[in-house]
Amino acid sequence: MDWHRSAAEAAEKAIDHWVRITANMSSGAYDIDLAVGNLGEPKWPELSMLEILRIAFKDRLIDDYDHAVIRRLRGEM
């Protein structure tokens, strides 16, 4: 649960600060570092969440019930 706890803590801190998380395998949790300087507000792209997910997952996104993976799981292929 330390991975989940530290990720949640990082997300909470990221509401008001720029953060960097790094996996700390020896402690079994994320290390959280806050930015020292003022980095300003983030600049988000003018893309929908679906477009962002398509870019991030490079066509590995299951977005309908007729997707080949879903059909295979249902035994149709």
Summary of the structure (lengths in Angstrom):
residues: 77
radius of gyration: 18.3
end to end distance: 38.1
largest distance: 55.2
contacts: 128
relative contact order: 0.11
helix: 35%
strand: 16%
